[in-house]
Amino acid sequence: MFHDKNEPSPLDLAKSLTPWGMKWINEFNGLEIHPCQVIGSLNGEQIARPCAPEQASFWTVYGHYKPDSLSSGIEALEDCPTESAAQKACDGFLKCYPHLSSDRPSLRQAVQDKLTP
């Protein structure tokens, strides 16, 4: 079976439907969840920052880049309306990508420690 050059290739279609983070999932070695608060907007995009759980506008699942990756730090993979939804998203990632299971302390705890006087 030959591909019609006038039609998009099935591989290109699959790539276009794949969320950004999933294309690079092997660059991560762990996940964390923490609350975020919307503090404004710019050009129609929300600006958010980490916050205390009771101030959360939404919750984000982050992937940790591996130490030997070209990037460093963390990258947002999924925004969720509640902590419970974020935990379910995280569980889904771990089921599909068990290499993301990590014993590292969560950023959520680090943020809470900074916000607590």
GIFENNOR-V322261 format. One record per backbone hydrogen bond with DSSP energy under -0.5 kcal/mol. CO is the residue of the C=O (numbers start at 1). NH is the residue of the N-H. E is the energy in kcal/mol with one decimal. If there is no record, write none. Layout:
co:CO nh:NH e:E
co:CO nh:NH e:E
This chain:
co:3 nh:5 e:-0.6
co:4 nh:7 e:-2.1
co:9 nh:13 e:-2.3
co:10 nh:14 e:-2.4
co:11 nh:15 e:-2.5
co:12 nh:16 e:-2.1
co:13 nh:17 e:-1.2
co:14 nh:18 e:-0.7
co:15 nh:18 e:-0.7
co:17 nh:19 e:-0.5
co:19 nh:22 e:-1.0
co:19 nh:23 e:-1.0
co:20 nh:23 e:-1.1
co:20 nh:24 e:-0.8
co:21 nh:24 e:-0.5
co:22 nh:25 e:-0.7
co:24 nh:27 e:-2.5
co:25 nh:28 e:-1.4
co:27 nh:66 e:-2.9
co:30 nh:64 e:-2.8
co:32 nh:62 e:-3.3
co:33 nh:108 e:-0.5
co:34 nh:60 e:-2.5
co:35 nh:51 e:-1.4
co:36 nh:57 e:-3.1
co:36 nh:58 e:-1.9
co:37 nh:49 e:-1.7
co:40 nh:47 e:-2.8
co:42 nh:45 e:-2.0
co:45 nh:42 e:-2.6
co:46 nh:48 e:-0.5
co:47 nh:39 e:-3.1
co:47 nh:40 e:-1.1
co:49 nh:37 e:-2.9
co:52 nh:55 e:-2.0
co:53 nh:56 e:-1.4
co:58 nh:36 e:-2.9
co:59 nh:80 e:-3.7
co:60 nh:34 e:-1.9
co:60 nh:62 e:-0.6
co:61 nh:77 e:-3.2
co:61 nh:78 e:-1.5
co:62 nh:32 e:-1.8
co:63 nh:75 e:-2.0
co:64 nh:29 e:-2.4
co:64 nh:30 e:-0.7
co:66 nh:69 e:-1.8
co:73 nh:65 e:-2.7
co:75 nh:63 e:-2.7
co:78 nh:61 e:-3.0
co:80 nh:59 e:-3.2
co:82 nh:86 e:-2.1
co:83 nh:87 e:-2.5
co:84 nh:88 e:-2.2
co:85 nh:89 e:-2.3
co:86 nh:90 e:-2.6
co:87 nh:91 e:-2.7
co:88 nh:92 e:-2.1
co:89 nh:93 e:-2.4
co:90 nh:94 e:-2.6
co:91 nh:95 e:-2.1
co:92 nh:96 e:-2.0
co:93 nh:97 e:-3.1
co:97 nh:100 e:-2.2
co:98 nh:101 e:-1.7
co:100 nh:31 e:-0.6
co:106 nh:110 e:-1.5
co:107 nh:111 e:-3.1
co:108 nh:112 e:-2.8
co:109 nh:113 e:-2.5
co:110 nh:114 e:-1.7
co:111 nh:115 e:-2.0
co:112 nh:116 e:-1.4
co:115 nh:117 e:-0.5
